[in-house]
C-alpha cells in the first residue's frame, strides 16, 4: 500500500496539524486491532453479512461468583425421582424479587387444590336425630322454574318414644322443617288417638310428597307447595291390629276424624280436605306455606256418616207366617148366598110396584152447605 504526500494532502486536508507519521501510525493501529474490531458489528451492516463475531471466552472461575448454586435439599422433604426433579426444575418459574424461594426453609409451598368445604348442617338437621325419625339428608334439588329446595331429607320412618318405628309408605321427600312437623304430629297426636282405639300406629299412607307441578296439577297454575318439597298428602293411618283409619272415610267415626282435624289444623299452616275443592275429596293436604301475618287455612268438612241403605234382597219370611200356597189362594164367595141376597134387595124406587099402585113422588134431595 503506497501513499504520496501531495496526493494525501489533496484528498485529506488536515489543516496543517496532521503529518505523514501520524497517518501511518493510525493505519498501523487499525491493522493491529482489526481482530479486536471484529467483536462488534458494523453499524451499517443491517443485513448481517459481515464476518461472525467470535464468542467471548468463558472463564469457569467466574461462574461461582455470578450464578448462585441451589441449596441442598432438606432432609424432611419427600424423595422424588431424578426425572421428576429435573422436570420440576425446568418447569419452575424464575424467582421474583421480594418473594422467597420454595427451597428455602422459611418458604411455604403452594397447597394443592382442596376439596370444596362441606355444607354446614342446619339447626333443623341437627335436631332431627335418629331417635326421632329415619330421615337421611339428600342433595339440594334444582328443578325447572322454582321447583326444588334446600336442606332436604327422605323421611322413611318415624321413631316413637318406645323405639318402635312408623313406616312412611312410600318414603317422602320433604324439607327438614316439614319432616320434623310430621314426626311431631305422629308422635304427640296420632299415637294417643291409636291408643284410644285399642291399638298402635304402624304405617302412614303417603299419597304424594315432592312433585314439580302447579297447584292441583293445572297447567300454568301457581307453583304448588309440593313443588317446593313443603307439602304431603295423607290418605290413611294404619294400625297394628290391621284397622285403617281413612281420614276421608265417612263410614269412620265422626269423633275420630274430628280429633285428626283439630290436631293438623293446630300444627300446619294449610289443611285441605273434603269440602275445600273436589281435588281433595279422597285425601288430606298438609303444608307449611308462609303467608302474611301468619295466615292459616283449614278447610276440611268432616261429613256425617252415610245413611245405611235398604237391603236389595227381601227380608227372610217369618216362621209364624202361613204357608205361601194358602196365602196365595183367593177367598171364594158362595153362589147360593149371593142369590139370596139379591132377592132380598129392595126394588128400585123408580120402578112401579108389583100390584100396579102408583108411588108417591119423592122430593128432590137438598144439597148440604159446606
Buried (B, 14 or more C-beta within 10 A) or exposed (E): EEEEEEEBEEEEEEEEEBEEEEBEEEEEEEEEEEEEEBEEEEEEEEEEEEEEEEEEEEEEEEEEEEEEEEEEEEEEEEEEEEEEEEEEEEEEEEEEEEEEEEBEEEEEEEEEEEEEEEEEEBEBBEEBEEEBBBBEBEEEBEBEEEBBBEBBBBBBBBBBEEEBEBBBEEBBBBBBBBBBBBBBBBBEBBBEBBEEBEBBBBBBBBBBBBBBBBEBEEEEEEBBBBBBBBBBBBBBBBBEEEBEBBBBBEEBEEEBBEBBBEBBBEBBBBBBBBEBEEEBEBBBBBBBBEEEEEEEBBBBEBEEEEEEEEEEEEEEEEEEEEEEEEEEEEEEEEEEEEEEEEEEEEEEEEEEEEEEEEEEEEEEEEEEEE
